[in-house]
Amino acid sequence: MPKKTSSAEQRRGQAAEWAQEEAWNVAPLRRLAKELAEMAVDELTRRRGPVRAPDFQLRTRRLLGRKFHASEIGAIVEEVRAASLHLCHPRYMAQQVAAPLPAAALVESVVAAMNQSLAVWRMSPAGTLLDRELAGRFKQWFGYPAGAEGSFVPGGSFANLTALLAARAALAPQAWRRGQARLAVLCGEQAHYSLRRAAGILGLGTQSVFSIALDRERRTDPAAVPAALRAARRAGYRRFILAGTSGSTPTSSFDDLEALAALARAAGAWFHVDAAHGGGMILSPQYRRLLRGIAQADSITFDPHKMMFMPLSAGYVLVRDGNALRRAFEQDAPYLFSALPREVPDLGRFTIACSQRFESLKVWIALRAYGEAYFGQLTERVCAVAAAAHAYCLASENLEPAHRPAANIFCFRLRRRPRDPAASNRLHLALEEAVNGSGEGYLSSTELEGERVLRMVIMNPRSRPEDAIANLRLVERLAEKERKRKARRL
Ligand SMILES: Cc1ncc(COP(=O)(O)O)c(C=O)c1O
């Protein structure tokens, strides 16, 4: 016999229904949409206020304890925003995450609303076509043939992993079934950690990674490749992946891709180029020479969410022989992928994801709206700011450049620093903390040859040379304050 529902249960059911209906209620949604869009524009065009609110921890803790109603969503998001780091502030110069191109960021809410999954063309008919068009453009930019294949991925780390998977499919096809491959990965000392991580994930083992020494400009030294190959051979490896970097993480150095391609060819190696950072510079007439030789790569990592100033996430992987990418993912899924041969493929056949976000829309829209040349100009702007910071340090009595920036990442240090390396490292770390805690600027730091240096990454086309110089002066002021504090203590 069906159970009789009590009036209390009925009331609870009605309340739940009402709550559901409320979530789709058009009038409050329109109000919320306006509120959120305005907020996004304020954030995207931010110039004033602290880069990071000094009391961000307190603000966040207060938020964590809050209970709120749907009508307060706008106000709560505003509070989250106030407690957050403001990447769009022109004085934010810390990591390789861009101040997004506003129109591309604003498109994102509609991408989420449409929620197309691009792994299967039936689930995203327009999206798949649009994505294909974009793939064609990317191939052209990097001098790839029509038979190349590519896919959006969540970022450069996933792109490197996918590229190594494609390399494994080409060099050790039996590994897909048997799960064993002996491949050595050779890369420069400044290669991104995700390559080593990918070797671990793929079961190649992190000890299959052999580092190649750098030249004086902190590029992978082609003259040091034979030594790395010899070391790999001595360890028993016979098949190799050689990876170059276009825009290294610590110093934005660009490897000589032509020289590395020739060495890879001679060794029968798969040649991968990690252009996660510098790939976008292909659109700059001034800087594209730095990527000369990239067309010879077997695979390329390229992040539109870095030097194309797209909001996270928009990573991309390209493989010259499209079949190598397909072979890297040989699963069959009859409930998803269509068996019919067709011009428009199911993109899930050559990417890890089964739910593939429609990342291509923001990139496609922005490229169509502003044109490729505009993106080239944006990269030139951020590089010009790094060059101005370098010039300032050359002339400064207090700061010295650690290198000449090839692009938009620049490291520097105090001229008068403690002789003891550990004390110098501590001082530079303390300065980084002091800058970031001040709310006036934001920097990062890294180690070069074991020495901690301050690092400036300009990822906002609205940052001006004056902003970089203001950050450098802030470092000088804080260093002086620290020196005086120490002197008083002695
Ligand atoms: C050269 C290089 N490769 C790969 C990556 C990883 O990219 P993502 O952060 O998008 O995973 C980075 C990130 O900074 C990078 O600089």
The ligand as an ORCA input file, in Angstrom:
! r2SCAN-3c Opt
* xyz 0 1
  C      57.053     26.540    -20.774
  C      55.810     26.097    -20.053
  N      55.274     24.917    -20.356
  C      54.170     24.458    -19.747
  C      53.554     25.200    -18.771
  C      52.346     24.663    -18.088
  O      51.209     25.328    -18.540
  P      49.846     25.298    -17.713
  O      50.085     26.130    -16.514
  O      48.874     25.904    -18.661
  O      49.552     23.888    -17.386
  C      54.081     26.435    -18.419
  C      53.435     27.214    -17.353
  O      53.831     28.186    -16.885
  C      55.242     26.897    -19.073
  O      55.815     28.069    -18.760
*
